[in-house]
């Protein structure tokens, strides 16, 4: 169990993201597999973050580890921010929560004896002990609330933490005064219980965000974290993306992504630009043409002279567009804070009015103040503070089990309001990867399929890998070959028994296809294309039933978009640039619609950031994953209506919780104003209202089914 | 009543002990990977 890293043995540490791990079996496979590598002294999996930390000597390269994991059957990527501390939202809250819980329990124990009739010197002693526990505990555990309240008050705004902080501070102060003068009632137990409940809500909320973020972080791939650079004397060296500079020549193999913008100086190939532009058909580039960072080289190795690297690439332009559009989103005010804008002034006025009322009626200043504090404590938004986070945590947990990760608590609130959805085509409505035509595969006899699989498995070309994957999924067994040779830009050539066999590109390149050539058999053309995601029709019908009108917003050419539009029956806008997409969303929002953007590519980034809510598939680009609110990891599009339905159910429950909290106040506040509330009644009322709200929220656990 | 002089410090000490244990666990990284810890008990420890 105690596999603590030993830093003296292994000076180097590498953190790899391994999104495919999900069970104990995977963990032991990865840890044991890596530990047996020469030069590796230890490997420790973190299943929550889906990462593995490898301790190794300086002769082990990052790429060796990735290759070793690939042999074990796990896809892995090095984490660029491996040295940055993992910022967890939960950790800073756990300690205050523990302190509040500890203090609340001990003070409650003392309070119970006071309520059972302790008086005189005993009561005074108990009050003093309570004060000694409670005051430091409030000062420590209340910090998250005080800090947040102070932050907004300085800017002349208010949020839920303002009434909480005022209530807590006044009640603590008055209780201390009561204790000092030997009075009858101290409210330390109520204050600490309030803090405990509220911190429980915050911890749950933070846990949900941490979990979703860890899941998304694990998905984030380093599309091209570097390139092989050809030096002037012809030697090759691997350089990281941030070490590339204009003028260097990169050698880009087939199946590799470009790490920087540049001009092709040798060779010719076809490039998949779908991540950047949404254009699905590969484009052919020759010597002298410009190639963009993030595009995928499909056919043959090429040499590219870097023209722009790092922050000067086309990617940076998209990043600037995104920065501008995220501002509209940050102006969104969460429902709990909107509620507190009404709630806080109402409660504070009520307390002030009670104090003044009792003074006029002839009570002493002290009596009037006690009643004012009772009003503040009884109305302190215990149930309100739990109403939103608990509902959202339960709903997010249910969605996560269904394969949908909610990255932000306010995402469900925003998603619930949408009435219009814009969907990207490549990678969103479609799978975004080439799949061989099933009809063509059906026509291939088993022996030939075995040869095709064997040939395809010898190449890292995207088409070969797609073919190999599809054939392996059909249960085809690879035939044995000899004399295998891959010729870049042409195909894989080999011999089976005595005949020559080949998997090669077609003579005239129409669309994307491979030809299977087997001696003595007719050549077979296997067309590969991007297909609609499963359940697309059902999902779109589901969205329509929820009153959400859908349309396609794609950067691809009109012909390709028209085909998908016909298949799905949606209206479409084609050839949209990232700025066009952003403008389309701004137009819809200006006309009063609430817009959901579903997209995956870099080109969707600005639109994802500008929309009211956004969803990306797990296969999306880093930018897409980071800009979106929700990420769905399965292939099926059914996640979209499911997310909208779940968000609306969540908001329904949140509104019910608010109604329950208000109902509770209608009963409790008159009692407090009448001066009938003792600490015992306050403690009971607070616990019961909180339990009711939590119980109501738990009904959301089945929401994602 | 004299019993209180023993019982209250005893109750507080036990509570503080729990709190201290929790803080120790927090510092010691026991909350870093809750999912992994749950799964790890299922791994058969062979001689590594």
Interface residues (C-beta under 8 A of the other chain):
Chain A: X1 X23 X24 X27 X28 X32 X35 X45 X46 X47 X48 X49 X90 X91 X94 X95 X98 X99 X102 X105 X106 X109 X110 X122 X125 X129 X133
Chain B: X1 X4 X8 X11 X12 X15 X16 X18 X19 X22 X23 X26 X31 X32 X33 X34 X35 X36 X39 X40 X41 X42 X43 X44 X48
